[in-house]
Amino acid sequence: MGLIRYAAFLGGVALLGHHLLDMLYSKHPLHFEGDVDSKFEGVRQAFQQNFIDGWEAEGASVAVFVKGKKVVDVWGGYADIQAARTWKKDTMTVVFSTTKAVAAVCVALLADRGRLKYDDLVSKHWPGFAKNGKENITIEWVMSHMAGLHYFDTPITEEMALSHDLMRKVIEDEAPKVAPGRSSGYHAFTYGWLVDQIVRHTDEKKRGIGQFLREEITQPNGIDFHIGLSPSEEYRVARVSLPQLSGLLGEIWHDKRIAQQVYNFWTSDKNSPMVRAISNPSWLNVVTQCTVNNPDQHFMEQAGALGIGNARSLAAIFNLVWFLYMGGVDCK
């Protein structure tokens, strides 16, 4: 019992020291900009309070459209807190899995134009896909994470990720890990490469998803979102950080369920589908490292995790969907 108490004491001292150092080196003046409709002033206040209370440690942006009208467009904090680089109106960030929703809009546009149907077999448009038990997989199953391809057995290198031809061959040779269409398994990274190939095989111009998005959706509507960022725009990308220990403890204190989630992750079988889904590619690490800060990854057309934009551009894309299909107004 004495040993346990001593260990607990040392742990408490370490946590206190970490928290004090965190406070000492990470405090910068609060910084906020942007505009809101007067009816939505409470959103601005809540956004700023998130920083004041310490829940947002670095930088962020929030945008809201209501019935086609932009009513909230605010940003604040720091794009790189160590460099004291403030978050500006045109600052962008890696949006991780939100990219999947943008990719889904591209597929929806192709469906609207009659280039595909969701209940089409993938192999109808991409004959080489019909190998190793994948012949009955539909586009709908891919889009809803039911294709059984939530991880690849083939280790994905950066060279492969930069070549849509190499990724096509990898996917064609893969086999489903579970029976397709029967259950959902989150396709964390594989979704991006699968959807890119679906776009390439159904678009009449055979464009990749990044080019399709740019030419059909973002550029014509003045939307600043990218799947495959031009190196000339790299200076606008915010730096992403892993959560600090003190912040993680604060989250756990606020919601005890987070502790269970952290425990489940770190004690899970390293060969479990979940771990394998986020471990390949090894160079795309969002758990123990922040490899998404590597500019070499930002120009990859990875539609599952590496989209780059901000709240305004994301809101504008989905407002555009509303505008086209619900009779809204201009989204710019």
C-alpha positions in Angstrom: 0.0 0.0 0.0 2.9 2.4 0.8 4.4 1.8 -2.6 1.1 2.6 -4.3 0.8 5.8 -2.3 4.4 6.8 -3.2 3.7 6.1 -6.9 0.5 8.1 -6.8 2.4 11.0 -5.1 5.1 11.0 -7.7 2.5 10.8 -10.4 0.7 13.8 -8.9 3.9 15.8 -8.7 4.7 15.0 -12.3 1.3 16.0 -13.5 1.4 19.2 -11.5 4.8 20.1 -12.9 3.6 19.4 -16.4 0.6 21.5 -15.9 2.6 24.4 -14.6 5.1 24.2 -17.5 2.2 24.1 -19.9 0.7 27.2 -18.4 4.1 29.0 -18.4 5.0 28.3 -22.0 1.7 28.2 -23.8 -0.1 31.4 -22.7 -0.5 34.0 -25.4 -2.9 37.0 -25.7 -6.3 36.0 -26.8 -7.0 36.8 -30.4 -10.4 36.9 -32.2 -11.7 38.2 -35.5 -14.7 37.7 -37.8 -18.3 38.7 -38.2 -21.7 37.4 -37.1 -25.3 38.3 -37.7 -26.7 40.1 -34.7 -29.1 37.3 -34.1 -26.1 34.9 -33.7 -24.0 36.9 -31.3 -24.2 34.1 -28.8 -22.3 31.8 -31.2 -19.4 34.3 -31.2 -19.5 34.5 -27.4 -19.5 30.7 -27.0 -16.6 30.4 -29.5 -14.5 32.9 -27.6 -15.4 31.4 -24.2 -14.0 28.1 -25.5 -10.6 29.8 -25.6 -11.0 31.6 -22.3 -11.9 28.4 -20.5 -9.0 26.6 -22.1 -10.9 24.0 -24.1 -9.4 25.4 -27.3 -5.7 25.6 -26.7 -4.5 26.9 -30.0 -6.6 28.1 -33.0 -9.9 27.4 -34.7 -12.6 28.8 -36.9 -16.4 28.5 -37.0 -18.8 29.3 -39.8 -22.6 28.9 -40.1 -25.0 29.3 -43.0 -28.7 29.5 -42.4 -31.0 29.1 -45.4 -28.2 30.1 -47.7 -27.1 33.1 -45.8 -23.7 33.2 -44.0 -24.6 34.3 -40.4 -21.4 33.3 -38.6 -17.8 33.6 -39.8 -15.3 33.8 -36.9 -11.8 32.7 -36.2 -9.3 33.1 -33.4 -6.2 31.8 -31.6 -3.0 30.8 -33.3 -2.1 28.9 -36.4 1.2 28.1 -34.8 1.3 28.8 -31.1 5.0 28.2 -30.7 5.7 30.8 -33.3 2.9 33.1 -32.0 1.5 33.0 -35.6 -2.1 34.2 -35.3 -5.0 32.4 -37.0 -6.0 34.7 -39.9 -9.1 34.9 -42.2 -7.4 32.8 -44.8 -5.7 30.3 -42.5 -6.4 26.7 -43.4 -5.9 23.4 -41.5 -6.0 19.7 -42.2 -9.6 18.7 -41.6 -8.9 14.9 -41.2 -12.0 12.8 -41.7 -14.3 15.7 -42.6 -12.6 15.3 -45.9 -14.7 12.2 -46.4 -17.9 14.3 -46.5 -16.5 16.5 -49.2 -15.4 13.5 -51.2 -19.0 12.2 -50.8 -20.3 15.4 -52.4 -18.1 14.7 -55.4 -19.6 11.3 -55.8 -23.1 12.7 -55.3 -22.4 15.2 -58.2 -21.3 12.3 -60.4 -24.5 10.4 -59.5 -26.6 13.5 -60.2 -25.0 13.7 -63.7 -25.9 10.1 -64.4 -22.3 9.0 -64.4 -23.0 6.4 -61.7 -25.7 5.0 -59.4 -25.1 4.1 -55.8 -26.3 0.6 -56.3 -23.9 0.0 -59.2 -21.3 -2.6 -58.7 -17.9 -0.9 -58.4 -16.7 -3.3 -61.1 -19.2 -2.0 -63.6 -17.1 1.1 -63.9 -13.8 -0.5 -62.8 -13.5 -4.0 -64.0 -10.1 -4.7 -62.4 -11.8 -4.2 -59.0 -13.7 -7.5 -59.4 -11.0 -9.7 -57.8 -10.5 -11.6 -54.6 -14.1 -11.5 -53.4 -14.8 -7.9 -54.3 -17.0 -8.5 -57.3 -20.3 -7.8 -55.5 -19.2 -4.6 -53.7 -21.4 -1.7 -54.6 -20.5 2.0 -54.7 -23.0 2.5 -51.8 -21.1 0.0 -49.7 -17.9 1.8 -50.3 -19.5 5.2 -49.4 -21.1 3.7 -46.2 -18.0 1.9 -45.0 -19.5 -1.5 -45.7 -17.0 -2.7 -48.4 -15.0 -4.8 -45.9 -11.8 -2.9 -46.9 -11.3 -0.9 -43.8 -7.6 -1.8 -43.9 -5.1 -3.0 -46.5 -2.7 -5.9 -46.0 -0.2 -4.2 -48.4 2.0 -1.7 -46.5 1.3 1.7 -48.2 4.4 3.7 -48.9 4.5 7.4 -49.6 5.6 6.6 -53.2 2.4 4.5 -53.6 0.2 7.2 -52.1 1.5 9.6 -54.7 0.7 7.3 -57.6 -3.0 6.6 -58.4 -1.8 3.8 -60.7 0.0 2.1 -57.9 -2.9 2.5 -55.5 -5.3 1.1 -58.1 -3.2 -2.0 -58.3 -3.0 -2.3 -54.5 -6.8 -2.1 -54.2 -7.4 -4.5 -57.1 -5.2 -7.1 -55.3 -6.8 -6.6 -51.8 -9.5 -8.9 -50.4 -12.3 -7.9 -48.1 -11.5 -8.5 -44.4 -15.2 -9.2 -43.6 -18.1 -10.1 -45.8 -19.0 -7.0 -47.8 -22.4 -5.4 -47.2 -23.1 -7.1 -43.9 -21.5 -4.7 -41.4 -19.9 -1.4 -41.1 -16.2 -1.0 -40.4 -14.7 2.5 -40.4 -12.5 2.9 -43.5 -10.3 5.5 -41.9 -7.7 5.9 -44.7 -8.7 3.4 -47.3 -11.9 5.4 -48.0 -9.9 8.1 -49.5 -8.1 5.9 -52.1 -11.3 3.9 -52.9 -13.3 7.0 -53.6 -10.6 8.6 -55.6 -10.6 5.5 -57.9 -14.4 5.6 -58.2 -14.2 9.2 -59.3 -11.4 8.4 -61.8 -13.4 5.5 -63.3 -16.7 7.4 -63.6 -15.7 10.9 -64.5 -15.8 11.4 -68.2 -12.5 13.3 -68.1 -10.9 10.6 -65.8 -9.9 13.2 -63.2 -8.7 12.4 -59.7 -10.8 13.6 -56.9 -8.7 16.6 -56.1 -8.9 17.9 -59.7 -12.6 17.1 -59.9 -13.3 18.9 -56.7 -11.3 21.9 -57.8 -12.7 22.2 -61.3 -16.3 21.3 -60.6 -17.0 22.7 -57.1 -14.5 24.9 -55.4 -13.0 27.1 -58.1 -16.3 28.0 -59.8 -17.8 29.0 -56.5 -14.8 30.7 -54.9 -14.4 28.1 -52.2 -11.0 27.7 -50.5 -10.9 23.9 -49.9 -8.3 21.5 -51.3 -7.7 17.8 -51.6 -4.2 18.1 -52.9 -2.9 21.5 -51.9 -0.6 23.6 -54.2 2.8 24.1 -52.5 2.3 27.8 -53.1 -0.5 27.8 -50.5 1.4 25.9 -47.9 2.2 29.1 -45.9 -1.5 29.4 -44.9 -1.7 26.0 -43.3 -2.0 25.9 -39.5 0.2 23.6 -37.4 -1.6 20.7 -35.8 -0.5 19.6 -32.3 -1.2 16.5 -30.2 -3.2 17.1 -27.0 -1.2 18.0 -24.0 -1.3 15.7 -21.0 -2.9 18.5 -18.9 -5.6 19.0 -21.5 -6.3 15.3 -21.8 -6.7 15.1 -18.0 -9.1 18.0 -18.1 -11.2 16.3 -20.8 -11.3 13.1 -18.7 -12.3 15.1 -15.6 -15.0 16.8 -17.6 -16.3 13.5 -19.2 -15.2 10.2 -17.5 -16.2 8.3 -20.7 -13.1 9.6 -22.4 -10.9 7.7 -19.9 -12.6 4.5 -21.0 -12.1 5.3 -24.6 -8.4 6.0 -24.1 -8.0 2.8 -22.0 -9.8 0.7 -24.7 -7.5 2.1 -27.4 -4.2 1.6 -25.6 -5.1 -1.9 -24.4 -6.6 -3.1 -27.7 -5.1 -6.0 -29.7 -2.5 -4.5 -32.0 -3.9 -6.8 -34.7 -7.5 -5.7 -34.2 -9.3 -4.2 -37.3 -9.4 -0.8 -35.6 -5.7 -0.6 -34.9 -4.8 -2.0 -38.4 -7.1 0.5 -40.0 -5.2 3.5 -38.5 -1.7 1.9 -38.6 -1.3 1.6 -42.4 0.2 3.8 -43.7 2.6 4.1 -40.8 3.7 7.5 -42.1 0.2 9.0 -41.7 0.1 9.0 -37.9 -2.5 11.0 -36.0 -2.2 9.2 -32.7 1.4 9.3 -31.3 2.8 11.8 -33.8 1.6 14.7 -35.9 2.9 13.7 -39.3 0.1 15.7 -40.9 2.3 18.8 -40.4 4.6 17.4 -43.1 4.0 19.5 -46.2 4.8 16.5 -48.4 1.5 15.0 -47.3 -0.6 18.1 -48.1 -0.5 17.8 -51.9 -1.5 14.2 -51.8 -5.0 13.5 -53.1 -6.0 11.5 -50.0 -9.8 12.0 -49.7 -10.1 10.2 -46.4 -7.9 12.3 -44.1 -5.9 15.1 -45.8 -8.4 17.7 -47.0 -7.3 21.2 -46.2 -9.6 24.2 -45.6 -11.4 26.0 -42.8 -14.8 26.3 -41.3 -15.9 28.9 -44.0 -15.0 26.7 -46.9 -16.6 23.6 -45.4 -19.8 25.4 -44.6 -19.8 26.9 -48.1 -19.5 23.5 -49.8 -22.5 22.1 -47.9 -24.4 25.3 -48.3 -23.8 24.9 -52.1 -25.4 21.5 -51.9 -28.4 23.1 -50.2 -28.4 25.8 -52.8 -28.5 23.3 -55.7 -31.0 20.9 -54.3 -33.1 22.9 -51.9 -33.6 26.2 -53.8 -31.2 28.3 -51.7 -29.2 31.4 -52.6 -25.6 32.1 -53.6 -23.1 30.4 -51.2 -20.1 32.8 -51.7 
